[in-house]
Amino acid sequence: MPVRKRRNKAFSLGGFTIEPGENRYIELPLPALYTHSNVFMPVHVTVGRESGPVMFISAALHGDEINGVEIIRRVINARAIRRLRGTLVLVPVVNVYGFISKSRYLPDRRDLNRSFPGSVQGSMAAKLAHLFLQEISRKCDYGIDLHTAAIGRENLPQIRARIEDDPHLGAPVILNSEFREGSLRQSAAREKCHILLYEAGEALRFDEVSIRAGVKGIISVMRTIGMLPASRRRKATIEPAIAHSSRWVRAPKSGILRTTCPMGKRIHKDEILGYVSDPFGASEIAVRSPVNGMIIGKTTLPLVHEGEAIFHIARFEALSDAEAVLESFQNEIEPGGNGPHNPEDEPMIF
């Protein structure tokens, strides 16, 4: 006997009601600029005809982290979304003020991702955090928050989550990460909204591999939690390598850094990662890894001060397995690799 499909419920946001089978673009009002110009947080809501989970995808919580904006654009236009079950809430630019000024922070220099749960009568950061929590995350069962490294750094595609938080997002690495005080992930978890945090690429730049991995991972998560039907293609699933800890390697002195190891490289303890020298090359110090692991983040700026974090190394129980996972990921995701080609998403060239 065929399973009877349950009709989805209407979804309310910002004073609007979106019925099953509809999608709507909504502008949530934010505090105005001192120029008297109005500011709004853009939200796109799609309500499937069939019942299912409610999930949000957010980007640019830090205003200069723009990879997620392009990921959300591609998700909106993905053919798979036409078969949506449940409700999908997309917020491509959370920190509108930072996005406009190409800055990580809000105009008051506060970090929005350390300002949750916020309040109605607090700072600009507190107001924005409170609005997002009330209007978006508290109405959702799941959330995916898209990030990049801070400016001047680059991250290998990775998930920051507690190991028990499933499913993963198709990234080659999961870094076991506890909640940070004042973060969206912590506040949403208190409201029973399960969040994955995706880190990939660097600030103020589009990275094609990171974007492709993000889109593919989001669609995979939606299939896993029942928001999309299972794929008809039979293919092997890449199980991510789980890193239970990580460590930053810091510059031994101030100077000019020459790196000799690429992102994703398998590293052994005491292996040379690069050299720091003075501008004339009169003195030079090798930067060595204190542990075995894999490079999942690094600085992109060659000018460093003593004590500055320059390499981020994740530690795995089975390092060789992690290396194999990364190789499979690169073959499937990178432009020109062996993965499926979607003509709608041609690689961006700058």
For each residue, the residues with C-beta under 8 A, 3 or more apart:
1:
2:
3:
4:
5: 50
6: 50 51
7: 20 49 50 51
8: 20 47 48 49 50 51 52 85 86 87
9: 20 51
10: 17 18 19 20 47
11: 17 18 45 47 54 87 89 139
12: 15 16 17 18
13: 16 18 26 28 43 45 89 135 136 139
14: 26 27 28 43 135
15: 12
16: 12 13 24 26
17: 10 11 12
18: 10 11 12 13 22 23 24 45 47 87
19: 10 22 47
20: 7 8 9 10 47 48 49 50
21: 47 48 49
22: 18 19 46 47
23: 18 44 45 46 47
24: 16 18 44 45
25: 42 43 44
26: 13 14 16 42 43 44 45
27: 14 40 41 42 43
28: 13 14 40 41 43 131 135
29: 38 39 40
30: 39 40 41 96 97 127 128 131
31: 39 124 127
32: 36 37 38 39
33: 36 37 39
34:
35:
36: 32 33
37: 32 33
38: 29 32
39: 29 30 31 32 33 96 97
40: 27 28 29 30 96
41: 27 28 30 91 93 94 96 128 131 132
42: 25 26 27 91 92 93 96
43: 13 14 25 26 27 28 89 90 91 135 136
44: 23 24 25 26 76 89 90 91 92
45: 11 13 18 23 24 26 87 88 89 90
46: 22 23 81 84 87 88 90
47: 8 10 11 18 19 20 21 22 23 87
48: 8 20 21 52 83 84 85 86 87 88 227
49: 7 8 20 21
50: 5 6 7 8 20 85 86
51: 6 7 8 9 85 86
52: 8 48 84 85 86 87 226 227
53: 86 87 141 142 225 226 227
54: 11 86 87 89 139 140 141 142
55: 86 87 88 89 140 141 142 143 144 222 225 227
56: 88 89 90 91 136 137 140 142 143 144
57: 68 71 72 75 88 89 90 91 143 144 146 218
58: 61 68 91 94 132 136 143 144 145 146 184
59: 65 66 67 68 69 71 72 91 92 93 94 145 146
60: 63 65 66 68 69 92 93 94 95 98 99
61: 58 65 94 95 112 113 145 147 184
62: 65 95 98 104 105 111 112 113 147 150 203
63: 60 93 95 96 97 98 99 100 101 102 103 104 105 106
64: 98 99 102 103 104 151 203 204
65: 59 60 61 62 68 104 146 147 148 203
66: 59 60 69 70 99 148 203 204 205 206
67: 59 70 71 146 148 200 201 205 206 207 210 211 214
68: 57 58 59 60 65 71 72 92 146 147 148 198 214
69: 59 60 66 72 73 92 93
70: 66 67 73 74 206 211 348
71: 57 59 67 68 74 75 146 211 214 215 218
72: 57 59 68 69 75 76 90 91 92 146
73: 69 70 76 77 92
74: 70 71 77 78 211 215 345
75: 57 71 72 78 81 90 215 218 219
76: 44 72 73 81 90
77: 73 74 81 344
78: 74 75 81 215 219
79: 82
80: 83 219 222 228
81: 46 75 76 77 78 84 88 228
82: 79
83: 48 80 228 229
84: 46 48 52 81 88 222 227 228
85: 8 48 50 51 52 226 227 228 229
86: 8 48 50 51 52 53 54 55 226 227
87: 8 11 18 45 46 47 48 52 53 54 55
88: 45 46 48 55 56 57 81 84 222 227
89: 11 13 43 44 45 54 55 56 57 136 139 140
90: 43 44 45 46 56 57 72 75 76
91: 41 42 43 44 56 57 58 59 72 94 132 136
92: 42 44 59 60 68 69 72 73
93: 41 42 59 60 63 69 96 99
94: 41 58 59 60 61 91 112 128 132
95: 60 61 62 63 98 99 106 112 128
96: 30 39 40 41 42 63 93 99 100
97: 30 39 63 100 101 103 106 107 124
98: 60 62 63 64 95 101 102 103 104 105 106 112
99: 60 63 64 66 93 95 96 102
100: 63 96 97
101: 63 97 98 107
102: 63 64 98 99 204
103: 63 64 97 98
104: 62 63 64 65 98 111 150 151 203
105: 62 63 98 108 109 110 111 112
106: 63 95 97 98 109 110 112 124 125 128
107: 97 101 124
108: 105 123 124 125
109: 105 106
110: 105 106 114 115 123 124 125
111: 62 104 105 114 115 125
112: 61 62 94 95 98 105 106 115 125 128 129
113: 61 62 116 180 182 183 184
114: 110 111 180 181 182 183
115: 110 111 112 118 123 125 126 128 129 182
116: 113 129 132 133 182 183 184 186 187
117: 129 130 133 187 190
118: 115 122 125 126 127 128 129 130 131 132 133
119: 122 126 127 130
120: 127 130
121: 126
122: 118 119 125 126 127 130
123: 108 110 115 126 127
124: 31 97 106 107 108 110 127 128
125: 106 108 110 111 112 115 118 122 128 129
126: 115 118 119 121 122 123 129 130
127: 30 31 118 119 120 122 123 124 130 131
128: 30 41 94 95 106 112 115 118 124 125 131 132
129: 112 115 116 117 118 125 126 132 133 184 187
130: 117 118 119 120 122 126 127 133 134
131: 28 30 41 118 127 128 134 135
132: 41 58 91 94 116 118 128 129 135 136 137 184
133: 116 117 118 129 130 136 137 138 184 187 188 191
134: 130 131 138
135: 13 14 28 43 131 132 138 139
136: 13 43 56 58 89 91 132 133 139 140
137: 56 132 133 140 143 184 187 188 191 193 195
138: 133 134 135 191 193
139: 11 13 54 89 135 136
140: 54 55 56 89 136 137 143 193
141: 53 54 55 192 193 194
142: 53 54 55 56 193 194 195 221 225
143: 55 56 57 58 137 140 184 188 193 194 195 196
144: 55 56 57 58 169 195 196 198 218 221
145: 58 59 61 184 185 195 196 197 198
146: 57 58 59 65 67 68 71 72 198 214
147: 61 62 65 68 197 198 199 200
148: 65 66 67 68 155 199 200 201 202 203 205 207 210
149: 153 154 155 199 201 202 203 297
150: 62 104 153 203
151: 64 104 202 203 204
152: 202 203 299 300 301
153: 149 150 202 203 297 298 299 300
154: 149 201 202 263 297 298 299 300
155: 148 149 158 199 200 201 202 296 297 312
156: 172 173 200 263 264 294 295 296 297 326
157: 171 172 173 198 199 200 201 209 210 213 214 329
158: 155 171 172 173 174 175 198 199 200 296 314
159: 168 169 171 173 174 175 196 197 198 199 240
160: 175 177 185 197 198 199
161: 165 168 174 175 176 177 195 196 197
162: 165 176 177 178 179
163: 174 176 242 244
164:
165: 161 162 194 195 196
166:
167: 220 221 224 225
168: 159 161 171 174 196 217 221 240
169: 144 159 196 198 214 217 218 220 221
170: 213 216 217 220 221 238 240
171: 157 158 159 168 174 198 200 213 217 240 329
172: 156 157 158 238 240 241 264 322 325 326 328 329
173: 156 157 158 159 240 241 242 243 294 296 314 322 325 326
174: 158 159 161 163 168 171 240 241 242 243
175: 158 159 160 161 243 246 296 314
176: 161 162 163 242 243 244 245
177: 160 161 162 197
178: 162
179: 162 183 185 186 189
180: 113 114 183 185 186
181: 114 186
182: 113 114 115 116 186 187
183: 113 114 116 179 180 186 187
184: 58 61 113 116 129 132 133 137 143 145 187 188 195
185: 145 160 179 180 188 189 195 197
186: 116 179 180 181 182 183 189 190
187: 116 117 129 133 137 182 183 184 190 191
188: 133 137 143 184 185 191 193 194 195
189: 179 185 186 192 193 194 195
190: 117 186 187
191: 133 137 138 187 188
192: 141 189
193: 137 138 140 141 142 143 188 189
194: 141 142 143 165 188 189
195: 137 142 143 144 145 161 165 184 185 188 189
196: 143 144 145 159 161 165 168 169 221
197: 145 147 159 160 161 177 185
198: 68 144 145 146 147 157 158 159 160 169 171 214 217
199: 147 148 149 155 157 158 159 160
200: 67 147 148 155 156 157 158 171 207 209 210 213 214
201: 67 148 149 154 155 157 205 206 207 210 211
202: 148 149 151 152 153 154 155 205 207 300
203: 62 64 65 66 104 148 149 150 151 152 153
204: 64 66 102 151
205: 66 67 148 201 202
206: 66 67 70 201 211 348 350
207: 67 148 200 201 202 210 211
208: 211 212 335 347 348
209: 157 200 212 213 330 333 334 335
210: 67 148 157 200 201 207 213 214
211: 67 70 71 74 201 206 207 208 214 215 348
212: 208 209 215 216 333 334 335 345
213: 157 170 171 200 209 210 216 217 329 333
214: 67 68 71 146 157 169 198 200 210 211 217 218
215: 71 74 75 78 211 212 218 219 345
216: 170 212 213 219 220 333
217: 168 169 170 171 198 213 214 220 221
218: 57 71 75 144 169 214 215 221 222
219: 75 78 80 215 216 222 223 228
220: 167 169 170 216 217 223 224
221: 142 144 167 168 169 170 196 217 218 224 225
222: 55 80 84 88 218 219 225 227 228
223: 219 220 226 227 228 229 230 231
224: 167 220 221
225: 53 55 142 167 221 222
226: 52 53 85 86 223
227: 48 52 53 55 84 85 86 88 222 223
228: 80 81 83 84 85 219 222 223
229: 83 85 223
230: 223
231: 223 235
232:
233: 340
234:
235: 231
236:
237:
238: 170 172 325 328 329 332
239: 325
240: 159 168 170 171 172 173 174 325
241: 172 173 174 294 316 318 321 322 325 326
242: 163 173 174 176 316
243: 173 174 175 176 246 293 294 296 314 315 316 322
244: 163 176 315 316 317
245: 176 314 315
246: 175 243 293 296 312 313 314 315
247: 290 291 293 312 313 315
248: 309 310 311 312 313
249: 273 287 289 290 309 310 311 312 313
250: 307 308 309 310
251: 254 255 257 276 287 304 305 306 307 308 310
252: 276 285 287 306
253: 276 285 306
254: 251 276 304 305 306
255: 251 276 277 278 279 285 304
256: 276 277 278 279 302 303 304
257: 251 274 275 276 287 299 301 302 303 304 310
258: 274 275 276 277 302
259: 273 274 298 310 311
260: 272 273 274 275
261: 265 267 271 272 273 274 295 311
262: 265 295
263: 154 156 295 296 297 298
264: 156 172 294 295 296 326 330
265: 261 262 294 295
266: 293 294 319 320 322 323
267: 261 271 273 289 291 292 293 294 295 313
268: 271 289 292
269: 289 290 291 292
270: 288 289
271: 261 267 268 288 289
272: 260 261 275 286 287 288
273: 249 259 260 261 267 287 288 289 295 310 311
274: 257 258 259 260 261 286 287 310 311
275: 257 258 260 272 284 285 286 287
276: 251 252 253 254 255 256 257 258 284 285 287 304
277: 255 256 258 281 282 283 284 285
278: 255 256 281 282 283 284
279: 255 256
280:
281: 277 278 284
282: 277 278
283: 277 278
284: 275 276 277 278 281
285: 252 253 255 275 276 277
286: 272 274 275
287: 249 251 252 257 272 273 274 275 276 310 311
288: 270 271 272 273
289: 249 267 268 269 270 271 273 292 293 311 313
290: 247 249 269
291: 247 267 269 313 315
292: 267 268 269 289 315 319
293: 243 246 247 266 267 289 313 314 315 316 319
294: 156 173 241 243 264 265 266 267 313 314 316 319 322 323 326
295: 156 261 262 263 264 265 267 273 298 311 312 313
296: 155 156 158 173 175 243 246 263 264 312 313 314
297: 149 153 154 155 156 263 311 312
298: 153 154 259 263 295 310 311 312
299: 152 153 154 257 304 308 309 310 311
300: 152 153 154 202
301: 152 257 304
302: 256 257 258
303: 256 257
304: 251 254 255 256 257 276 299 301 308 310
305: 251 254 308
306: 251 252 253 254
307: 250 251
308: 250 251 299 304 305
309: 248 249 250 299 312
310: 248 249 250 251 257 259 273 274 287 298 299 304
311: 248 249 259 261 273 274 287 289 295 297 298 299
312: 155 246 247 248 249 295 296 297 298 309
313: 246 247 248 249 267 289 291 293 294 295 296
314: 158 173 175 243 245 246 293 294 296 322
315: 243 244 245 246 247 291 292 293
316: 241 242 243 244 293 294 319 321 322
317: 244
318: 241 321 322
319: 266 292 293 294 316 322 323
320: 266 323 324
321: 241 316 318 324 325
322: 172 173 241 243 266 294 314 316 318 319 325 326
323: 266 294 319 320 326 327
324: 320 321 327 328
325: 172 173 238 239 240 241 321 322 328 329
326: 156 172 173 241 264 294 322 323 329 330
327: 323 324 330 331
328: 172 238 324 325 331 332
329: 157 171 172 213 238 325 326 332 333
330: 209 264 326 327 333 334 337
331: 327 328 334 337 338 339
332: 238 328 329 337 338 339
333: 209 212 213 216 329 330 337 339
334: 209 212 330 331 337 339
335: 208 209 212 347
336:
337: 330 331 332 333 334
338: 331 332
339: 331 332 333 334
340: 233
341:
342: 345
343: 346
344: 77
345: 74 212 215 342
346: 343
347: 208 335
348: 70 206 208 211
349:
350: 206
